[in-house]
């Protein structure tokens, strides 16, 4: 069984889910190893994502863990056997691993919900907006490094602009729409781009206005990506140490509720478009 030096977030998530099934069954790693006829070290490697696992072993483990959720089991088998090498592989050893993990997460998503407070969501950004953002946040980067990040961000849009787009909802605070990350012309183009994207049937854009009373959700920025089954959803948040992938059941339920509250506080689609059009006229 070959081992990996740097498992992807998806590979690590498979291991986490298998460990959670084992924990729910009340079994130790040594007992799981005996079921497979392997060492406890190999079970540990599987559960950390360092080692792969076959379909047959996933199904054996699920059966011995008394898991009867066939949809979950099939989803875990798909994660174990998937050999997709998507477009993001072109950026390996060029960009940090988190960039590739986000692209892979989007690729397998069933839906995506964004809450943005300070910056326009990445999937809605124009090249000029993204370039200004990356250059400002990383002034030490040579132009080539900035361009790699811009190129990657633009290609990630395939999940909502490609041939088979996923349902996408974005709740954006008015602050993110008003902050001029670039100049007036770029800001006008960015707002126009958001309006254009919102015309697609699978895209919904809503705005939280400045004048809203009792809105304490300024720290609620998140990306909520839908899995094949709700248990496999993932929330992504920016953290001081980097990108955080959140997948515990309690935390997922917390962020689902948070998204519902922020969405409920936002304007409906028509009034959101009116607000954005008003901002364009101000420029």
N, C-alpha and C positions, 0 to 999 in steps of 0.2 A: 504494500500500500504506500504509494508515493506521498510525500508530504510537501506542503507549500510553505515558502518562507513568508509570503505576504498574502494571506487570504483576503478576498474582497469582502465588502460589507454583506453581500448576499450569501457568500459561503459561510461567513461567520454567523449570520442569522439562522441558517439551516442548523448549525451545530447548537445554537442557543435553544431552538425549538425542540430538538431531540433531547437536550438535557432537561428542559421543562417537562416533557412527557415522562422522562425517567423519574424526575422528582415527584411528579404527581402520582406515579405508581409506587412510590416509597422504596425504590430500589437503589442500591449503591452501584458505583461504576464497576466494581468487581463482579457484581451479579449480572449486570448488562453484558460485560465481557464474556462471562460464561455462556450466556445465551447465544452469542455469536461465535464462540470458540476462538476468541482473540484475547489479547492481554488488556488489562485495565489502562495501560498507557495508550493503546490504540483507540480505546473508547474516548479517552481524554482528548486525543488528537482530533477525533471526529467531532466532538462537542465543542472544540475551540475553532473549528474550521480549518485547521492545519492539514487535515487529511480528508480526502473525499470518501464517499460512501455510496454503495450501489443501491439500485432500486430494491433488489431482493432483501438487502439488509435493513433498509428503511422500513419495509413492510413487516419484516420479522420483528424488529424492535417495536413497532407500533402495536402489533398483535400481542406481544408479550407485556407491553405496557398497558394493555386493555383499552387502547384508544379505538373508539368506534366511529370517529368523525371521518368518514370516507373522503369528504371534500378536502379536509386538512391533510390527510395522508397523501392524497393524489397531488396536492400542491407541494408538499415536501419532496415527493418523488420527482416532480418536475424540477425543483430547485437542485436536487442531487444529480440529475442526469442532464440538465441543460448544458450545452456546449457552445452557446451563442458567443461569438466574438464580434461585438457590435462596432459601430464607427468610432466609439470612444477609445478603442484599443490603439488608435493612431496617436493618442496623446499620452500613452504610457511612457514613463521615463521623461516626459516633457512637463506634465502638470502633476501636482500632488494627487495622491490616491483618492482623496475625498471627491475630487472633480469627477473621476471615473465612476466612483461608487454612486454618485448622484445620477449620472447618466444611465447607469444600469438599472437603478431603482425606477427612474422614469420609464425606461423601456418596458419593464414588466408591470407597470402600474395599471390599475383598472379605472382610476380617477385621480385627480389632484386638486387639493384645496390650498390656496395661499392666503395668508394674512400678512400685509405689508404696511408698515407704519412710517418708515423713514425713506426707503427706496422703492422704486417701482419693481415689481416682481421680475425676476430674471427672464422668464418666458415671454414677458411683454416688452422687454427693453429693446431699443434700437441699438445699432452698432455705435453710434455717436455717444449715446448715454452710457453704454457699457464701457466704452473706451475711456471716457472721462472718469468714470467711477474707479476702474482698476488703476488708472494712472495716478489719481489723487491718493488712493489708499496705499499705493506701493510706489512712492516716488523714486525709490532706489532701483526699480526694475528698468532694464533696457527696453527699448521699444518692442523688440521681438517677444519678450516675455508677456508684455501687455497684449500683443496681438494674438498670441496663443490662447489666452484667456477669453478674449473677445470672440475669436473663431469658435472656440468650444461652446461658449454661451449661445451663440447664434445657432449652432447645429443642434443644441438641445431642444430648440423649438419644434423639432420634428414631431414631438409627442402631441402637439396641438395644431400643427400646420401640415403634417404629413398626410399620407393616403389613408391612414387608419388612426385618426386622432382620438384621444381619450377625453371624457367629460372634464371640464376645467372651470373652477370657480375661483375668482380672486376678489378679496375684500381689501380695498386700499384706503388708507387714511388720506384725507385731503392734504396733510403735511407732505406726504411723499409726492403728490402731484404738483405742489407749489415749489418745492425745493429745486432750484436750478442747478442741477448737477453739472450741466454744460451751459452754453449761452442761450439767448432767447430763441434763436432759430432752432436749435437742437431740442429745446424744451417744447416748442410748438410741435415739432415733428414727433416727439415722444408722446405727447397727449393725443395727437392725431392717430398714432399707431394703436394706442389703447382703444380708441373709439372703433377703429377698423376691426380689431380683433374681436371686440364685443359683439359684432354683427353676426359672427358665426353661431350656428345653432347650439354647438356643444360648448360654447364659451359664455360665461356669465361674469360681468364685472360690476361690482357694487362699491360705493364710496361712503366712508364714514366722514361726515362734514365736521369742520371745526366747531360750528355752533351747537353741537349736540351736548345736552346736559347729561350729567351722571355717566360719563364714559371714562372708566378707569382702566381700559384695556390697552394703554399705550405700549405695554410690554408684551403684547400677545403675538408678535410676529412669529410666523411658523410656516412650514410646508408640511401638509398632511397628504401622504401618498397612499392610495388604496391598494391593498393586496388582493390576491385571488379570493381569499376569505378574510373577514374582518380581523381575525387574530393575527394575520400577517401584514396588517397596516404598519406604516412607519411614519413617525413625525421627525422632521429635520429642523434643527434650530442652530443658529450661529451662537457659539460660546467663546469665552475669552481664550480658550486653549485650541479652538478650531471648530469644526463642524461636529455636532452631536446628533447621533441617530438614536431615537427613542422608540422602544418597542415593548416595554412591559405593559401588561393588560391594564393596570391601574392608571399609568401615565397616559396611555392611548385614550382611555375613557375620559380622563381629565381634559385632554386637548380637543377631543370631539365636542365636549360640552363648551369649551372656550370658543371654538369656531362658531358654534351655533349662537352663542351670546353676541359675538362680534358681528356676525351676519345679521342678526336680528336688529342690531343698533344701526346698521347701514341703511342708506337710501335704496329704494328699489332701482331696477335697471334703467328705467326711463329717466328718473330724476338724477341718477348718477351720470347719465349721458348729458343731461342739461347742465350739470355742474361742470363737467369736463369741457363742454363747449364754451361755457362762460369763462373758464380759465384760459382757453385758447384765444378768445377775443381780447383778454387783458394783455396778452403778449403782442 
